[in-house]
Amino acid sequence: QVQLVESGGGLVQPGGSLLLSCAASGSISSIYSMGWYRQAPGKQRVLVAQFGSGGSTGYADSVKGRFTISRDNAKNTVYLQMNSLKPEDTAVYYCNARSVATGRASTYWGQGTQVTVSS
């Protein structure tokens, strides 16, 4: 089992910045991928940024050049630095982890953190 706890959401003006954090605990060694998704009202949950196997990173086209995913392995924490925020970035942001243990694949989600970009 893996537990994910997010923090760092809030209200910010357009053009502002926020840093989201996701702390993982539990079966850390089984995790092979971690990332961030977001879900706006009335829309599907979509990938924002992620670390893949081998440490490669990927970003949604809508956030490239503005968002940066990073991690601190010592703290088992993944971050999402969000700069130049736009109203369309408003959503609930979810941390995601995928793991494999004893041949069984699992997907875990955090509780979500609200990000609102508005003047």
N, C-alpha and C positions, 0 to 999 in steps of 0.2 A: 504494500500500500504506500501511496505517496500523498502527502498533504501539501497544499499550496495556499499561501496567504499573501494577498496583494495589499498594497498600500500606495498612497501618493496621488490619488485622484482629487478632483476639485473643480472649482470655477475659475476660469482664466479668460482674459480678454484676447481677442484676435491678435495674432502676432506674438503672443506670450509663449511661455515654456512650462512644462511639467515633467517631473521624473517619477515614473512608476517603478515600484519594486515588487518582486515576487520571491518570497522565501519558501524553499522546498524542505520538507522533512520526511522521514520515513525511509523507504527503500531507495535511497539516492543512487546507489550504484547501478540500479536497473534502468535508470533513465537514459535514453539515447537522443532525445530531442526535447527542446523547450522553446516556447515562443509566446507571442501575444496575439490575441484575436480581439475583435470588437464587434459589437452589435448595436446598431442604431435602432430607434423605435420603428417598428413595422418592417424591419429588414432582417436578412439572415446574418448569422455570425460569420465573419470573414477573417482571414488571416491578415495580420498587420506585419509581423516580423518574426523570424524564428532562427534558432540555431539548429542545423541539421547534424547528421553524423559527421564526425571529423572536424566539427567546429565551424563548418561553413554557415554563412548567413544568407537570408533571403528576405526581401521586402515587397510589400504591395506597391504597385506603381504609384499609387496615390500618396505614399508617404516617403518615397525615395528622396534622399537629400535633406529631409526634414527630421526624420526619426532615426535613432540609433539604438540597436539592441546590444547589450553588453552583459557580462556576468562576472561574478566574484566566486570562484570555486571554493575558496576557503569558507565563505559564508553561505554556500549553497543558494545563492541569490542571483536572479536575472533581473536586469533593469531595462526600462524603455525610456530613453531620453527623447522627449517630444518638443521640437522647436518650431517656430513659425506656425503656430497652431491656427487652424481655420474653423469657422463654425461647422463645417461639414465633418470635422473630426469628433464632434460631439457623439458620444456613445458610451455604453458600458464596456470596459476593457477587461478581458479575461486572460489570466495566465493559463497556459496549457503545458502539460508534460506527457510524453509518451514513453512507455517502458516495456521491456521484455524480461520476464522472469519465469524460469522453468518452462520455457517455450510458449508462454502465454503473453500475448500483447495486451496492454491496457492503456487507456487514455484518462487523464485526470484534468480537472478544471478547478481553478480557484473560484472564490465567491463573487468575483467581479468588483470593479471599482468604477464609479461614475466620473466621466470627464465631460465637462460642459464648457464650450467655448462660445462666449457671448459678451457683447459690450453692454 
